[in-house]
Amino acid sequence: MTPEQIEKINRTAALPDDCIIDDQLSALMLDMSIWTLRRNNPIPAVQLSARKRGRRLGDLRKRIRGELAPSAA
């Protein structure tokens, strides 16, 4: 990971669980590509606009800790 990517991940520590982060940062935190994130859908997506999706940060944190199983969507 680049220092910029590490900094983006570190900045999420101060955000609340209800915050919605975009797929780019979600994929970075899960250490997978955006394509894999969208295809496997480990966390339900939230539609932000016509072309942009995001994920709930609280669900993402649970998935990283192993408390949330991948969704079956």
N, C-alpha and C positions, 0 to 999 in steps of 0.2 A: 504494500500500500504506500501511496505517496504521503508526504507530510500534510498536504491539503486534505486528503481523504480522512486521515486520522483526526485532523482538527474538526472536520464536519461531524464525525462520530462523537468526539468528545463534547461538542456543543449540545448534543441531544440530551446529555445527562441532566441539564437544568430544565428541560421541557417537561410539562405534565403528561400523564398517561393518555389523556384525551386528545392530545395533539395529533394531527394527521400530517405525516411526512410523505413526500413524493416517492415514487417507485425507484428512482435513482438512488436515493439515500437508503431506502429499505433494502434494496439488493446489495448495496455496499455493506450494510450492517450484517446481513445474513451470509455474506461472502458468496454470492452467486450473481450471475448475469441478470439483466433486466428481463431478457427473454425467458430464462428459467423461472424467474419469480412469477411472471405472468402465466407461463404455461403450467407450472406445478401448483401455483396458488397456495402457498403454505399459510398465508394469512388473508382473510377476506379483504377485498379491495373496496375503497370508498371512491365514488366518482366525484372528482373535483370540478371538472369542466367537461366539455364535449370530447376532448382528446387527452385529458390528464387524469390519472388515477393516483391514489395514495393509500397508505396503510395507517391504522391506528397504532401509535407508538406503544401504548400499553400492551397490546396484543403482540407486537414485535418483541418487546422485552420478555414477555412470558415465553414466547417461542425460543428465544435465545437461551433462557434459563432451563428449558425443557419442560415447562409446566403446561404448554399448549401443544396438542398434537396437530399435525397438518390437517387443513380442512379437506373435505372430500368433494370439493367442487370441480 
